[in-house]
Amino acid sequence: MSRSEAPFTPPPPEQRRALVVMKDVSKVFSNGTAALTGMSLTVNGGEFVSLLGPSGCGKSTALRIIAGLGDTTTGTIDWPSSRINSKGLPEGDVSFVFQEPTLMPWATVFGNVYLPLKLRGISKAAATADILAALDRVGLKDFTGAYPRELSGGMKMRVSIARALVTKPKLLLMDEPFAALDEITRQKLNDDVLKLWKETGITVIFVTHSVFESAYLSSRIVVMKARPGRVHADFPLQTSLDRDAFYRTSEDYRQACETVSKTLIEAMDGEHH
Ligand SMILES: Nc1ncnc2c1ncn2[C@@H]1O[C@H](COP(=O)(O)OP(=O)(O)OP(=O)(O)O)[C@@H](O)[C@H]1O
C-alpha cells in the first residue's frame, strides 16, 4: 500500500450517529452464571470497536445479545437509526461472522454467499450482481464455482465475510473471526477488513483476545472485566499514520499496543492465571 493514501482518521461527525445503544444490560444464564452486569455501550456509525478482555468476561455474550441471538436479563438494546422489525431487531442492518466459517460443504462459494438472500426469497438472478460484488470485495470473484473443501482456511473465512456483506448491513459483528488462522493469513485478513471498513463506511464490533490485533484495527477499544462481565475501559485509538505494513513497525503502533496491554492487565488484576 502506498504511503500517499489518506491517514487513518476516525469517521466524520455526520457518520457518528448512535447505531446501537446497550443500556445497563445484565445477563444471567439459566444455570446462574452472571455473564454481564450493568453493561452500557453506545456504538456510533462508522466506528471500528474492538471488545477485548479476559476469557469469560462476556465478550461473546454481549455480541450475541446485540445480534439478537440471545435475550438480556435486564437492560435494553436500542437502534436509534434503524427500522425495527416485530422481533425488536434492526431489519437487515446486522451481520455476524463467527470464528468458524460455517459454510455449507455441499454448496459452491456462490451458493454459500447466496444463502442469506435466498432465505429472503430473492431469486438467484436478482441476487447475482450483489453476490459477485461481495465476492469481489473479499478477493474471491474467481472462485465462485469452488467448493469449501477446495479452499484454504483464510479463503473460507473470506467467503464467510462475503456472505455477511451480501445483505449490505450497517453493522458487522465479528467474534474472534481470525483466531484459528495462522499469523500471516491473519495479518492479511486484518488488512482486508480495514480496507473494507474504510471503503464502505460499515460499522464493526470485533471481539478478540489479541492486543496486537485490536491495536491494529480499531478506532476505539472497549476493555471488559470478568466475573461478572462489564466495561472496564473505553477509549479511542487514533493515529497520524495509515494502518498498513509500515504502521506495524511504527512507534505509534508500539504505543497503542502498550496502552491496550496495560489496560488489559489492569482489567485482569486480581484474577488467577
Ligand atoms: N449458554 C450459556 N449457559 C451458561 N453459561 C454461559 C453460556 N454462555 C456463556 N456462558 C458463561 O458466561 C460467561 C461469559 O461467556 P462469554 O463466552 O460471553 O465470554 P467471552 O469473554 O466471550 O469468553 P472467551 O474469550 O473465552 O470466548 C462465561 O462464564 C461463560 O462460561
The ligand as an ORCA input file, in Angstrom:
! r2SCAN-3c Opt
* xyz 0 1
  N     -25.236    -20.674     27.240
  C     -24.588    -20.474     28.378
  N     -25.018    -21.028     29.538
  C     -24.363    -20.814     30.683
  N     -23.262    -20.044     30.820
  C     -22.786    -19.464     29.695
  C     -23.408    -19.640     28.431
  N     -22.692    -18.947     27.507
  C     -21.681    -18.364     28.170
  N     -21.729    -18.671     29.488
  C     -20.818    -18.185     30.545
  O     -20.905    -16.767     30.560
  C     -19.619    -16.191     30.811
  C     -19.276    -15.285     29.641
  O     -19.069    -16.079     28.475
  P     -18.641    -15.476     27.069
  O     -18.497    -16.613     26.140
  O     -19.554    -14.375     26.717
  O     -17.218    -14.853     27.416
  P     -16.043    -14.421     26.435
  O     -15.464    -13.180     27.028
  O     -16.541    -14.325     25.050
  O     -15.045    -15.640     26.602
  P     -13.919    -16.190     25.635
  O     -12.968    -15.071     25.449
  O     -13.322    -17.328     26.407
  O     -14.603    -16.615     24.370
  C     -18.662    -17.351     30.982
  O     -18.541    -17.616     32.352
  C     -19.368    -18.499     30.278
  O     -18.987    -19.732     30.834
*
